[in-house]
Amino acid sequence: MNIRVLVASAFALGVLATAANALTIVNEDNAAYTLKITPKTGKAVDLAVKAKASTDVDCKDGCTVGLNGKTQAFDGKAVKFMIKGAAIVLK
């Protein structure tokens, strides 16, 4: 039984370690949006976020998020932001 607890604990820590570098995006609008995600070390990619949905983005080295011509820079720490009224709103 101790092996099960050890494995479960290791799995839980692995999930937390991954989430620590995640940028969580919550779309509270009734419209879908396409964000431009630009990591500090990489190429920009488009990310579609459906209406009333959320998603996580790997931003461990930092990134810039663009929406409707406006950008917001994020460092590698855990961050959560919302999309409200077609704008990025920090929580």
Backbone as a chain_set.jsonl record, in Angstrom:
{"seq": "MNIRVLVASAFALGVLATAANALTIVNEDNAAYTLKITPKTGKAVDLAVKAKASTDVDCKDGCTVGLNGKTQAFDGKAVKFMIKGAAIVLK", "coords": {"N": [[0.823, -1.187, 0.0], [2.031, 1.229, 0.617], [3.551, 1.764, -1.625], [1.646, 2.476, -3.505], [0.764, 4.918, -2.428], [3.127, 6.379, -2.615], [3.526, 6.454, -5.415], [1.201, 7.812, -6.195], [1.655, 10.253, -4.907], [3.981, 11.146, -6.207], [2.978, 11.468, -8.791], [1.094, 13.519, -8.339], [2.797, 15.63, -7.579], [4.199, 15.933, -9.97], [2.191, 16.899, -11.654], [1.655, 19.342, -10.41], [4.123, 20.605, -10.754], [4.214, 20.967, -13.515], [1.992, 22.635, -13.873], [2.884, 24.908, -12.618], [4.285, 26.455, -14.403], [2.428, 27.254, -16.171], [0.321, 29.307, -18.148], [-2.774, 30.387, -17.609], [-5.681, 30.848, -19.422], [-8.771, 32.332, -19.441], [-11.727, 32.581, -21.063], [-14.291, 34.666, -20.758], [-16.2, 35.766, -22.32], [-18.938, 35.684, -24.731], [-18.022, 35.106, -27.185], [-15.685, 33.607, -29.445], [-12.089, 33.784, -29.544], [-8.969, 34.517, -31.188], [-5.784, 34.268, -30.103], [-2.496, 35.675, -30.211], [0.315, 34.073, -29.42], [3.497, 34.584, -28.289], [6.359, 33.141, -27.51], [9.307, 33.82, -25.486], [11.496, 32.492, -26.45], [11.115, 31.445, -29.265], [8.829, 30.872, -32.044], [5.972, 32.843, -32.965], [2.626, 31.807, -32.363], [-0.763, 31.114, -33.278], [-3.569, 30.906, -31.178], [-6.612, 29.513, -30.652], [-9.36, 30.313, -28.651], [-12.23, 29.152, -27.354], [-15.607, 30.402, -26.823], [-16.575, 31.071, -23.481], [-14.7, 29.294, -22.377], [-11.648, 27.726, -21.182], [-8.039, 27.577, -21.231], [-4.688, 26.283, -21.027], [-1.377, 27.507, -21.352], [1.975, 26.827, -22.129], [4.333, 28.676, -20.609], [6.878, 28.908, -19.592], [9.356, 30.185, -19.926], [8.596, 32.734, -20.231], [6.389, 34.897, -22.082], [4.579, 36.655, -24.671], [1.314, 37.827, -25.072], [-1.065, 38.462, -27.497], [-3.997, 40.278, -28.319], [-6.482, 41.499, -30.31], [-4.794, 43.545, -31.358], [-3.514, 44.556, -29.121], [-0.988, 43.93, -26.683], [0.26, 41.835, -24.027], [2.765, 41.208, -21.729], [4.119, 38.34, -20.111], [5.765, 36.769, -17.383], [7.679, 33.839, -16.457], [6.276, 32.798, -14.319], [3.469, 31.311, -12.596], [0.397, 32.315, -13.9], [-2.805, 33.774, -14.269], [-5.244, 34.877, -16.476], [-8.089, 36.708, -17.73], [-10.381, 36.953, -20.466], [-12.34, 39.577, -21.145], [-14.897, 41.44, -22.49], [-13.58, 41.546, -24.952], [-10.946, 42.069, -24.268], [-7.786, 41.708, -22.535], [-7.765, 40.867, -19.202], [-6.2, 41.094, -16.214], [-6.056, 38.88, -13.472]], "CA": [[0.0, 0.0, 0.0], [2.917, 2.387, 0.632], [3.98, 2.02, -2.999], [0.549, 3.225, -4.144], [0.803, 6.288, -1.922], [4.32, 6.995, -3.187], [3.265, 6.704, -6.834], [0.187, 8.871, -6.27], [2.3, 11.502, -4.502], [4.875, 11.541, -7.288], [2.131, 11.945, -9.887], [0.538, 14.809, -7.94], [3.876, 16.613, -7.657], [4.466, 16.151, -11.386], [1.126, 17.753, -12.174], [1.87, 20.678, -9.87], [5.313, 21.183, -11.369], [3.83, 21.395, -14.86], [1.064, 23.749, -13.758], [3.58, 26.083, -12.113], [4.755, 27.25, -15.535], [1.326, 27.422, -17.114], [-0.429, 30.542, -18.25], [-4.169, 29.985, -17.771], [-6.493, 31.841, -20.11], [-10.197, 32.067, -19.255], [-12.548, 33.44, -21.906], [-15.607, 34.845, -20.147], [-17.106, 36.341, -23.313], [-19.759, 34.766, -25.524], [-17.399, 35.009, -28.51], [-14.374, 32.951, -29.504], [-11.009, 34.687, -29.929], [-7.681, 33.943, -31.553], [-4.695, 35.001, -29.47], [-1.153, 35.484, -30.76], [1.212, 33.739, -28.321], [4.888, 34.679, -28.715], [7.305, 32.805, -26.441], [10.578, 34.542, -25.571], [12.425, 31.688, -27.253], [10.378, 30.67, -30.246], [7.995, 31.56, -33.015], [4.606, 33.164, -32.569], [1.585, 30.879, -32.804], [-2.137, 31.526, -33.031], [-4.278, 30.003, -30.28], [-8.05, 29.77, -30.607], [-9.996, 30.068, -27.356], [-13.677, 29.16, -27.564], [-16.417, 31.174, -25.893], [-16.827, 30.465, -22.165], [-13.781, 28.158, -22.206], [-10.328, 28.086, -20.676], [-6.939, 26.775, -21.741], [-3.381, 26.538, -20.436], [-0.292, 27.69, -22.305], [3.298, 26.701, -21.524], [4.98, 29.986, -20.659], [7.913, 28.778, -18.559], [10.432, 31.151, -20.152], [7.96, 34.014, -20.485], [5.772, 35.034, -23.4], [3.723, 37.812, -24.913], [0.012, 37.432, -25.594], [-1.703, 39.547, -28.228], [-5.435, 40.174, -28.584], [-7.037, 42.698, -30.941], [-3.785, 44.577, -31.539], [-2.878, 44.915, -27.851], [-0.2, 42.823, -26.158], [0.565, 41.784, -22.595], [3.903, 40.334, -21.469], [4.04, 37.514, -18.914], [7.009, 36.079, -17.062], [7.52, 32.392, -16.376], [5.552, 32.387, -13.122], [2.07, 30.942, -12.832], [-0.45, 33.486, -14.084], [-4.136, 33.524, -14.813], [-5.935, 36.08, -16.914], [-9.392, 36.512, -18.349], [-10.778, 37.783, -21.599], [-13.645, 40.186, -20.873], [-15.129, 42.554, -23.391], [-12.563, 41.48, -26.01], [-9.685, 42.604, -23.754], [-7.105, 40.917, -21.523], [-7.96, 41.41, -17.855], [-5.411, 40.325, -15.258], [-6.832, 38.512, -12.285]], "C": [[0.87, 1.255, 0.0], [3.4, 2.745, -0.768], [2.897, 2.81, -3.73], [0.559, 4.681, -3.706], [1.993, 7.035, -2.521], [4.102, 7.359, -4.651], [2.249, 7.834, -6.988], [0.785, 10.226, -5.901], [3.217, 12.026, -5.597], [4.084, 12.103, -8.471], [1.573, 13.324, -9.567], [1.595, 15.905, -8.009], [4.234, 16.923, -9.106], [3.439, 17.068, -12.018], [1.319, 19.176, -11.677], [3.083, 21.344, -10.498], [5.006, 21.688, -12.769], [2.946, 22.628, -14.796], [1.756, 25.027, -13.301], [4.074, 26.979, -13.241], [3.644, 27.552, -16.531], [0.731, 28.82, -17.019], [-1.861, 30.124, -18.54], [-4.966, 31.138, -18.358], [-7.948, 31.427, -19.971], [-10.975, 33.071, -20.096], [-13.945, 33.519, -21.302], [-16.619, 35.447, -21.111], [-17.905, 35.254, -24.027], [-19.223, 34.612, -26.937], [-16.065, 34.292, -28.389], [-13.345, 33.972, -29.968], [-9.791, 33.884, -30.365], [-6.601, 34.844, -30.984], [-3.392, 34.71, -30.199], [-0.223, 35.289, -29.565], [2.64, 33.746, -28.859], [5.799, 34.357, -27.536], [8.594, 33.601, -26.608], [11.575, 33.814, -26.453], [11.649, 30.833, -28.237], [9.564, 31.541, -31.175], [6.608, 31.804, -32.457], [3.635, 32.13, -33.14], [0.224, 31.486, -32.49], [-2.817, 30.469, -32.173], [-5.74, 30.405, -30.237], [-8.58, 29.401, -29.226], [-11.496, 30.227, -27.569], [-14.374, 30.021, -26.517], [-16.653, 30.375, -24.615], [-15.948, 29.246, -21.905], [-12.471, 28.665, -21.601], [-9.291, 27.135, -21.258], [-5.66, 27.161, -21.011], [-2.339, 26.613, -21.544], [1.024, 27.552, -21.551], [4.041, 28.014, -21.72], [6.139, 30.012, -19.668], [9.058, 29.764, -18.714], [9.902, 32.564, -20.356], [7.398, 34.074, -21.89], [4.988, 36.333, -23.46], [2.443, 37.311, -25.546], [-0.609, 38.65, -26.258], [-3.168, 39.251, -28.491], [-5.912, 41.515, -29.127], [-6.039, 43.856, -31.012], [-3.097, 45.04, -30.269], [-2.148, 43.703, -27.315], [0.02, 42.974, -24.66], [1.698, 40.788, -22.405], [3.706, 39.601, -20.148], [5.394, 36.883, -18.67], [6.719, 34.595, -16.906], [6.764, 31.899, -15.156], [4.112, 32.053, -13.481], [1.211, 32.202, -12.878], [-1.799, 33.033, -14.625], [-4.69, 34.869, -15.275], [-7.206, 35.711, -17.627], [-9.506, 37.383, -19.59], [-12.194, 38.25, -21.276], [-13.799, 41.373, -21.797], [-14.053, 42.68, -24.458], [-11.234, 42.088, -25.584], [-9.103, 41.641, -22.708], [-7.264, 41.62, -20.178], [-7.178, 40.521, -16.892], [-6.227, 40.066, -14.001], [-6.006, 38.708, -11.048]], "O": [[0.467, 2.264, -0.577], [3.632, 3.918, -1.06], [3.209, 3.722, -4.496], [0.382, 5.579, -4.529], [1.87, 8.202, -2.892], [4.459, 8.457, -5.076], [2.427, 8.717, -7.827], [0.455, 11.238, -6.52], [3.224, 13.224, -5.881], [4.483, 13.098, -9.075], [1.576, 14.207, -10.425], [1.298, 17.011, -8.462], [4.542, 18.069, -9.431], [3.785, 17.924, -12.833], [1.161, 20.124, -12.447], [3.058, 22.549, -10.747], [5.5, 22.744, -13.163], [3.126, 23.564, -15.575], [1.263, 26.122, -13.571], [4.261, 28.176, -13.025], [3.909, 28.056, -17.622], [0.657, 29.419, -15.946], [-2.14, 29.567, -19.602], [-4.927, 32.259, -17.852], [-8.322, 30.312, -20.335], [-10.889, 34.277, -19.865], [-14.695, 32.544, -21.334], [-17.783, 35.622, -20.75], [-17.589, 34.067, -23.937], [-19.898, 34.047, -27.797], [-15.4, 34.363, -27.355], [-13.674, 34.91, -30.694], [-9.607, 32.734, -29.967], [-6.507, 36.022, -31.328], [-3.209, 33.621, -30.744], [0.003, 36.219, -28.791], [2.959, 32.997, -29.783], [5.995, 35.197, -26.658], [8.942, 34.009, -27.716], [12.398, 34.438, -27.122], [11.539, 29.621, -28.054], [9.601, 32.77, -31.108], [6.13, 31.07, -31.592], [3.809, 31.647, -34.259], [0.082, 32.273, -31.554], [-2.659, 29.272, -32.415], [-6.068, 31.519, -29.829], [-8.291, 28.327, -28.699], [-11.972, 31.306, -27.922], [-13.81, 30.329, -25.467], [-16.896, 29.169, -24.654], [-16.39, 28.277, -21.287], [-12.227, 29.869, -21.523], [-9.615, 26.039, -21.715], [-5.568, 28.249, -20.443], [-2.407, 25.887, -22.536], [1.174, 28.097, -20.458], [4.341, 28.413, -22.845], [6.358, 31.013, -18.985], [9.674, 30.145, -17.718], [10.672, 33.486, -20.623], [7.876, 33.381, -22.788], [4.767, 37.007, -22.454], [2.473, 36.472, -26.447], [-0.675, 39.729, -25.669], [-3.539, 38.13, -28.837], [-5.76, 42.545, -28.471], [-6.394, 45.007, -30.758], [-2.172, 45.85, -30.339], [-2.616, 42.575, -27.465], [-0.025, 44.073, -24.106], [1.608, 39.649, -22.864], [3.191, 40.168, -19.185], [6.094, 36.505, -19.609], [5.609, 34.149, -17.199], [6.623, 30.69, -14.974], [3.605, 32.456, -14.527], [1.295, 33.052, -11.991], [-1.902, 32.037, -15.342], [-4.615, 35.866, -14.557], [-7.393, 34.578, -18.07], [-8.824, 38.397, -19.735], [-13.118, 37.448, -21.151], [-12.912, 42.222, -21.872], [-13.66, 43.787, -24.825], [-10.473, 42.57, -26.423], [-9.829, 40.866, -22.084], [-6.944, 42.8, -20.031], [-7.465, 39.33, -16.772], [-6.983, 40.92, -13.536], [-6.481, 38.453, -9.941]]}, "num_chains": 1, "name": "protein.A"}
